Amino acid sequence: MRSKIALVIAAAALGACTPPKSGDIAPSYVSPVLYQNHTCQQLEQEALTVSARAMQASAAQDNALLLGGGNTATELAALKGQLVAIEQASIQKNCGIQFQDRPAKPSSGIFHF
């Protein structure tokens, strides 16, 4: 009986240490004011850059689940927050940049987070 309880406690402890999936990580708040002085072209370039970094962080986070590596959740949340802020600034400036939350080719002009 004690070995079963110990096994359940050990499994629960390991489950609590598992990093979250990249898709389960919510964006951190980033103020769009940071991007208010950017032109539409600058916003598009920044979205490309941040989106590429977010894809790398997402892959690293998901690999951490499989391989037991480090947790990049904080970095990924910040990058997702930056994309939200860039999108908000883009909307305020009527830039017409399309954002979506599923993978897309960065060169397609549609950014994801």
C-alpha positions in Angstrom: 0.0 0.0 0.0 2.8 2.4 0.9 4.6 1.7 -2.4 1.5 2.6 -4.3 1.1 5.9 -2.4 4.8 6.7 -3.0 4.4 5.9 -6.7 1.4 8.2 -7.0 3.2 11.0 -5.1 6.3 10.6 -7.4 4.1 10.7 -10.5 2.4 13.8 -9.3 5.7 15.5 -8.5 7.1 14.7 -12.0 3.9 16.0 -13.6 4.2 19.2 -11.7 7.7 19.7 -13.0 6.8 19.2 -16.7 7.1 22.4 -18.6 3.9 23.6 -20.3 3.4 23.2 -24.1 4.2 26.2 -26.1 0.6 26.6 -27.2 -0.6 26.7 -23.6 1.7 29.7 -22.7 -0.2 32.9 -22.6 1.4 36.2 -23.8 2.8 38.5 -21.1 1.5 42.1 -21.3 3.6 44.4 -23.4 2.4 47.9 -24.0 1.8 48.9 -27.6 3.2 52.3 -26.7 6.6 50.8 -27.2 5.8 50.6 -30.9 3.8 53.8 -31.4 6.7 55.6 -33.2 7.3 52.8 -35.6 6.3 53.1 -39.2 4.2 50.3 -40.8 7.3 49.0 -42.5 9.2 48.9 -39.2 6.3 47.2 -37.5 6.2 44.5 -40.2 10.0 44.0 -39.9 9.7 43.8 -36.1 6.9 41.3 -36.4 9.0 39.1 -38.7 11.9 39.2 -36.3 9.8 38.6 -33.1 7.8 35.9 -34.9 11.0 34.0 -35.9 12.3 34.2 -32.3 8.9 33.0 -31.0 8.9 30.0 -33.4 12.4 29.1 -32.1 11.3 29.5 -28.5 8.1 27.4 -29.2 10.2 24.6 -30.6 12.6 24.8 -27.7 9.7 24.7 -25.2 8.1 21.7 -26.9 11.5 19.9 -27.1 11.9 20.5 -23.4 8.7 18.5 -23.0 10.2 15.6 -25.0 13.8 15.8 -24.0 13.6 17.2 -20.5 15.5 20.3 -21.3 15.2 23.8 -20.0 12.0 25.8 -19.7 11.6 28.7 -22.1 8.1 29.6 -21.0 9.0 33.1 -19.7 10.8 34.0 -22.9 8.0 32.7 -25.0 5.4 34.5 -23.0 7.3 37.8 -23.5 7.7 37.2 -27.3 4.0 36.4 -27.6 3.3 39.6 -25.7 5.5 41.6 -28.1 3.6 40.2 -31.1 0.3 41.3 -29.5 1.7 44.8 -28.9 3.0 45.0 -32.4 -0.4 43.9 -33.8 -2.2 46.5 -31.6 0.2 49.2 -32.9 -0.4 48.0 -36.5 -4.2 48.2 -36.1 -3.9 51.7 -34.6 -1.9 52.8 -37.6 -4.1 51.0 -40.1 -1.1 49.1 -41.5 -3.0 46.1 -42.8 -0.5 43.6 -41.5 -2.3 40.2 -40.9 -1.6 38.3 -37.7 -2.8 34.9 -36.9 -2.1 32.4 -34.1 -1.2 29.4 -36.1 2.0 28.7 -38.0 2.5 30.5 -41.3 5.5 31.2 -43.5 7.1 34.4 -42.2 7.7 35.6 -45.8 3.9 35.4 -46.5 3.2 38.7 -44.6 1.2 36.8 -42.1 2.7 36.6 -38.6 1.8 34.1 -35.9 2.3 33.8 -32.2 
